[in-house]
Amino acid sequence: MEIIVDLIGASYNDNIGPNGFNRDWNLSKQSIRDNIITPMSEFGNVSVFIATYDNDQIPDIQNYFNVKDTLLLPYENSHQRITYHNALSRLNDVDFDFLISTRFDINFFNPVSKFNFDASPS
């Protein structure tokens, strides 16, 4: 089974952005790896894709998550819906069976495998 974990949105800014929120992927990276990526690898091959805005943390993000594909988007005039649309649209030509799409700044407190879903091939 081919599984994609797509991390989308603001991954890092070292100052308060125009919306008043600071973002730092470092605060949730362990949670994403331990509770999303690692548990899903029990069901198949997990590939991590990212769609974010350019910042000096991109190489660290790519290395930490062993990112397969990176989409860098312009921050100016961006909107959450446009960002998600662009991130998901690039998957149109990618062959996969299961998709988990989430933000960089969410901490997951339980492994996704604890949720009741059937990831077996149909």
VEXKOL-338722 format. One line per field, with one value per residue (C-alpha): x, y, z. Coordinates in pm, whole numbers, plus 50000, padded with zeros to 5 digits. Each point is the difference from the previous one (the first is absolute). Layout:
N
u <- [X,...] .
v <- [Y,...] .
w <- [Z,...] .
This chain:
122
u <- [50000,50130,49931,50061,50033,49960,50112,49848,50019,50232,50284,50216,50032,50243,49782,49633,49832,49741,49725,50162,50108,50348,50059,50277,49989,50260,49730,49797,50246,50047,49624,49945,50274,49906,49622,49941,50296,50134,49661,49889,50314,49844,49746,50236,50255,49969,50114,50006,49912,50015,49840,50115,50142,50372,50205,50344,49867,49907,50317,49954,49635,50094,50271,49796,49699,50195,49772,49922,49857,50011,49770,50110,49721,50009,49887,49880,49624,49981,49691,49948,49755,50231,50294,49804,49870,50351,50139,49732,49988,50360,49896,49776,50270,50135,49898,49902,49743,49966,50052,50044,50006,50082,50175,50356,49893,49764,50109,49848,49970,49905,50123,49768,49989,49788,49712,49747,50063,50070,50326,50005,49996,49654] .
v <- [50000,50344,50259,50373,50230,50352,50278,50325,50367,50224,49790,50269,50371,50155,50302,50053,49980,50245,49789,50026,49636,49858,49659,49755,49647,49898,50008,49722,49805,49718,49964,49979,49742,49788,50017,50025,49888,49710,49839,50028,49820,49686,50013,50074,50234,50354,50296,50350,50297,50360,50318,50307,50349,50053,50038,49907,49682,49822,49785,49893,49910,49803,49808,49931,49860,49857,50204,49854,50319,50367,50272,50352,50253,50381,50139,50328,49991,49641,49853,49672,49871,50091,49837,49676,50003,50034,49734,49745,50079,49889,49652,49954,49802,49817,49639,49949,49809,50205,50369,50180,50375,50217,50315,50035,50144,49735,49777,49653,49834,49652,49788,50020,49620,50018,50143,49757,49985,49727,50057,49657,49980,49949] .
w <- [50000,49905,50270,49976,50297,49863,50234,49884,50099,50196,50135,50155,50050,50245,50062,50055,49662,49870,50154,50344,50021,50023,49839,50084,49861,50261,50270,49837,49784,50253,50041,49623,49957,50303,49966,49625,49788,50206,50076,49638,49886,50150,49715,49710,49847,50138,49793,50145,49782,50116,49870,50186,49967,49947,50318,50127,50167,49674,49982,50363,49936,49689,50186,50315,49815,49703,49773,49659,49847,50097,49871,50096,49975,50006,50336,49854,49933,50122,50160,50179,49737,49710,50176,50057,49644,49857,50234,49918,49627,49955,50108,49695,49818,50305,50058,50364,50205,50317,50080,50328,49957,50300,50116,50127,50337,50134,50286,49988,50339,49879,49711,49702,50003,50318,49799,49861,49625,49752,49811,49843,49621,49857] .
